[in-house]
Amino acid sequence: MLSVQGASLVKKAMPDLENAAPISSDWKPGQPLRLETENYVLRSLTMDDLGERYQSWADDAELMRHFGSGDMSVRRMRKRLPAYNNRDAFHLGIFCKRTGRFIGYYFVYVTLTWGLARTSVLIGDRDYWGTGAVLETRAALLDFLFDTVDLERVWGRVNAQNTPAVFNYKAHGFQVEGVLRDAYMLADGTRTDQVVFGLMREEWHEQRARGA
Ligand SMILES: CC(C)(COP(=O)(O)OP(=O)(O)OC[C@H]1O[C@@H](n2cnc3c(N)ncnc32)[C@H](O)[C@@H]1OP(=O)(O)O)[C@@H](O)C(=O)NCCC(=O)NCCS
C-alpha cells in the first residue's frame, strides 16, 4: 500500500493504483474539481492559492527548467485563472493530506470534441520528490479523464533530458509516440528533443485490471 510514513517523506513506494482511485468526485462540468487519493487531494486552484508558495516555484529556475516557456508567476496566473473553467481547462493543486501542504500542480487541457487531454505536472515542494506523489495523483486524474470526462486519449510532452518525468510516464504505461527534434529551448539557449507520450483509454483500463 502506498503511504507516506512518519516524518520522512523521502520514501519511495510502488504506486498502488487501486488506492489512488478518486474517493470522491461529484463533479459537474464547470464546477471546481476535487479528487482524493490515499495521501493527496487534487482540487481546482483558487485565487487564494496563488500566493508566496506558488511564486517561489515560478522563481526557481531549476524547477522550471523543463516546464515550458510560459510565465508561471502569481501575477500572470491571477489573470489567467478564470480561463481554467473546469470544463476544458483545469489547474489543479496537489495537497498532502497528512501535512496540509500545497506541494504542486497539474495543468490539464481537454479537447472535448476529439476526446483527448494533455496534462503536465510540477511538484514544487522538493520534500515530495521521490515519494510517488505523481504516480498516485496522476492515476486518479487518469481515472477522472477516462471514466468521468469519457476521453479516449491522454498525452503529454516532455523534454528528453527530464528523466524523472520520462520515468513517470513509462510507469503509467504511456507509449512513446514520437520525438520532436530540438523542439525545446533551455534557459541557456541550448536545444533539446521533446518526447510525446500517449495513453489510450483501453491501455489504462488494462493496467487497472492488472492491478498495476
Ligand atoms: C517531473 C517531477 C514531477 C518528477 O517528480 P517525482 O515523481 O517525484 O520524480 P522521482 O524523483 O520519483 O523520479 C521518477 C523516477 O525517475 C527516476 N529517476 C529520476 N532521475 C533519474 C536519473 N537521473 N536517472 C535514472 N532514473 C532517474 C527515479 O528513480 C524514479 O523512478 P522509480 O519510480 O522507478 O523509482 C519533478 O521532478 C518536477 O516537478 N519537476 C519540475 C517540473 C517538470 O519538469 N515537470 C514535468 C514536465 S511536464
The ligand as an SDF file (V2000), in Angstrom:
LIG
                    3D

 48 50  0  0  0  0  0  0  0  0999 V2000
    8.9310   15.7250  -13.0030 C   0  0  0  0  0  0  0  0  0  0  0  0
    8.6660   15.6460  -11.4980 C   0  0  0  0  0  0  0  0  0  0  0  0
    7.1970   15.9440  -11.2580 C   0  0  0  0  0  0  0  0  0  0  0  0
    9.0140   14.2180  -11.0460 C   0  0  0  0  0  0  0  0  0  0  0  0
    8.9180   14.1430   -9.6720 O   0  0  0  0  0  0  0  0  0  0  0  0
    8.9370   12.7140   -8.9480 P   0  0  0  0  0  0  0  0  0  0  0  0
    7.8180   11.8860   -9.4600 O   0  0  0  0  0  0  0  0  0  0  0  0
    8.9780   12.9460   -7.5040 O   0  0  0  0  0  0  0  0  0  0  0  0
   10.2800   12.1060   -9.5010 O   0  0  0  0  0  0  0  0  0  0  0  0
   11.1690   10.9450   -8.9070 P   0  0  0  0  0  0  0  0  0  0  0  0
   12.3560   11.5180   -8.2400 O   0  0  0  0  0  0  0  0  0  0  0  0
   10.3140    9.9960   -8.1100 O   0  0  0  0  0  0  0  0  0  0  0  0
   11.6690   10.2310  -10.2230 O   0  0  0  0  0  0  0  0  0  0  0  0
   10.7780    9.4560  -11.0140 C   0  0  0  0  0  0  0  0  0  0  0  0
   11.5220    8.2140  -11.4680 C   0  0  0  0  0  0  0  0  0  0  0  0
   12.6350    8.6160  -12.2750 O   0  0  0  0  0  0  0  0  0  0  0  0
   13.8030    8.0100  -11.7640 C   0  0  0  0  0  0  0  0  0  0  0  0
   14.9090    8.9510  -11.9840 N   0  0  0  0  0  0  0  0  0  0  0  0
   14.9440   10.2540  -11.6580 C   0  0  0  0  0  0  0  0  0  0  0  0
   16.1280   10.7990  -12.0450 N   0  0  0  0  0  0  0  0  0  0  0  0
   16.8400    9.7830  -12.6150 C   0  0  0  0  0  0  0  0  0  0  0  0
   18.1140    9.6960  -13.2100 C   0  0  0  0  0  0  0  0  0  0  0  0
   18.8940   10.7590  -13.3370 N   0  0  0  0  0  0  0  0  0  0  0  0
   18.5000    8.5070  -13.6990 N   0  0  0  0  0  0  0  0  0  0  0  0
   17.7040    7.4230  -13.6200 C   0  0  0  0  0  0  0  0  0  0  0  0
   16.4800    7.4550  -13.0680 N   0  0  0  0  0  0  0  0  0  0  0  0
   16.0510    8.6140  -12.5740 C   0  0  0  0  0  0  0  0  0  0  0  0
   13.5280    7.8040  -10.3040 C   0  0  0  0  0  0  0  0  0  0  0  0
   14.3330    6.7610   -9.7580 O   0  0  0  0  0  0  0  0  0  0  0  0
   12.0730    7.3870  -10.3430 C   0  0  0  0  0  0  0  0  0  0  0  0
   11.9770    6.0450  -10.7810 O   0  0  0  0  0  0  0  0  0  0  0  0
   11.2140    4.9530   -9.8900 P   0  0  0  0  0  0  0  0  0  0  0  0
    9.7910    5.4640   -9.7800 O   0  0  0  0  0  0  0  0  0  0  0  0
   11.3220    3.7080  -10.6700 O   0  0  0  0  0  0  0  0  0  0  0  0
   11.9100    4.9650   -8.5830 O   0  0  0  0  0  0  0  0  0  0  0  0
    9.5050   16.6690  -10.7040 C   0  0  0  0  0  0  0  0  0  0  0  0
   10.8450   16.3940  -10.9620 O   0  0  0  0  0  0  0  0  0  0  0  0
    9.1720   18.0890  -11.0750 C   0  0  0  0  0  0  0  0  0  0  0  0
    8.2050   18.6520  -10.5880 O   0  0  0  0  0  0  0  0  0  0  0  0
    9.9770   18.7100  -11.9630 N   0  0  0  0  0  0  0  0  0  0  0  0
    9.7540   20.0660  -12.4000 C   0  0  0  0  0  0  0  0  0  0  0  0
    8.5570   20.2010  -13.3150 C   0  0  0  0  0  0  0  0  0  0  0  0
    8.6750   19.3010  -14.5130 C   0  0  0  0  0  0  0  0  0  0  0  0
    9.7160   19.1900  -15.1350 O   0  0  0  0  0  0  0  0  0  0  0  0
    7.5450   18.6970  -14.8800 N   0  0  0  0  0  0  0  0  0  0  0  0
    7.4850   17.7710  -15.9950 C   0  0  0  0  0  0  0  0  0  0  0  0
    7.1910   18.4580  -17.2480 C   0  0  0  0  0  0  0  0  0  0  0  0
    5.5100   18.1440  -17.7060 S   0  0  0  0  0  0  0  0  0  0  0  0
  1  2  1  0
  2  3  1  0
  2  4  1  0
  2 36  1  0
  4  5  1  0
  5  6  1  0
  6  7  2  0
  6  8  1  0
  6  9  1  0
  9 10  1  0
 10 11  2  0
 10 12  1  0
 10 13  1  0
 13 14  1  0
 14 15  1  0
 15 16  1  0
 15 30  1  0
 16 17  1  0
 17 18  1  0
 17 28  1  0
 18 19  1  0
 18 27  1  0
 19 20  2  0
 20 21  1  0
 21 22  1  0
 21 27  2  0
 22 23  1  0
 22 24  2  0
 24 25  1  0
 25 26  2  0
 26 27  1  0
 28 29  1  0
 28 30  1  0
 30 31  1  0
 31 32  1  0
 32 33  2  0
 32 34  1  0
 32 35  1  0
 36 37  1  0
 36 38  1  0
 38 39  2  0
 38 40  1  0
 40 41  1  0
 41 42  1  0
 42 43  1  0
 43 44  2  0
 43 45  1  0
 45 46  1  0
 46 47  1  0
 47 48  1  0
M  END
$$$$
